């Protein structure tokens, strides 16, 4: 078993001064914590893997392809591989758990 604490992951991510911290990588998936502060721009480009986002905290909107929806704590969003997507209108610091399948390259 592998178990993680969100507060420890956030501290590690912040200490590394990056928006993304991959903390689990297995044969069929990888998991990371993605952070964007209020007002920040999301620089993401489409990925070669399917993704699932689980919003841990914060408020924003996300556009996936031509669809836009608001997200907040508890929101879950699926993004198919290769589809353009981006968080925007981030009004509260956003912390998102990201699952890539297969693992992020």
N, C-alpha and C positions, 0 to 999 in steps of 0.2 A: 504494500500500500504506500501511496505517497499522499501526504496531506499538507495543505498550505494555509497560512493565515493572511487575509487580505491586508492587514496593517503592515505586516512584515514585507509583503510583496511591494506595497506602495513605497515603503522606506527604501527598499533595494532599488526600485525603479528611479526614485528621486535622486538617490546617491550616485547613480550612473548617469544622471543628467540627460536621460532620453525619454521620449514619449512612449516607448514600447519596451516591455520586458517580457521576453519569452521565458517561462518558468517550467514548462513541461514539454518534452518532445518524446514521442513514441512512434512506433512504426507507421501507424495510420492517422496520426493527428499530432498537432502541437497546440499549446494553449499559452496565451500571454495576457498581460494587462496593458491596456492602451489608455493614455491620459492626455486630455486636451483641456486647457484652462478656459474660463469664460472669455469670449471675444477672440480666441485664437483661431487661426485658419487650419483646416485639416489638409495636409499635403499628400494624402494617399493617392496612389495610382492603382488601377485594377490589378488583382492578384491572380495567379495561376491556380489557386485552390478555392474550393468552396469555403465560406466563412459563416460562422454564427457569432453574432454580437449579443452579449448580455449586459445591459446597462446596470452597473452596480450603484452609481450615484450620478447626480447632475441632470441637466436639462439641455436639450438641443433638438435639432431636426436632422434627419438623414435623408439623403436622396440616393436611391439605388436605381440606375437606369433612368427612366422617366417618372418614377414615383417618389413622392416625398411624404414623410410622416414625422410627427413629433415623437420624441423618445424621452423617457425619464426612468428613474429607478424602477427596475423590474421589467423593462421592455426587452424583448428578444427579437432580433432581426436576422434573417437569412439572406446572404448575398452569394449568388452563383459565381463560379469562377469566371474571370474575364469581364465582368460587368462593372462599369464605372460606378463609384460610390463615394460619398463624402458626408461627414458630419458638418453642420453649419448652424448659424444662429445659436451658438453655444452661450446660454444665459447663466448657467451654473457650471462650475468645474465638472468635467465629465470624466468618469472612470468606467472603463468598459472591459469586460472579459471577452477575449477573442479566441475562438476555436477554429483552427485551420484543418481541413482534411482534403488531401493528404497533408503531412506537415509542411509548414512554410519552408520554402526553398532558401 
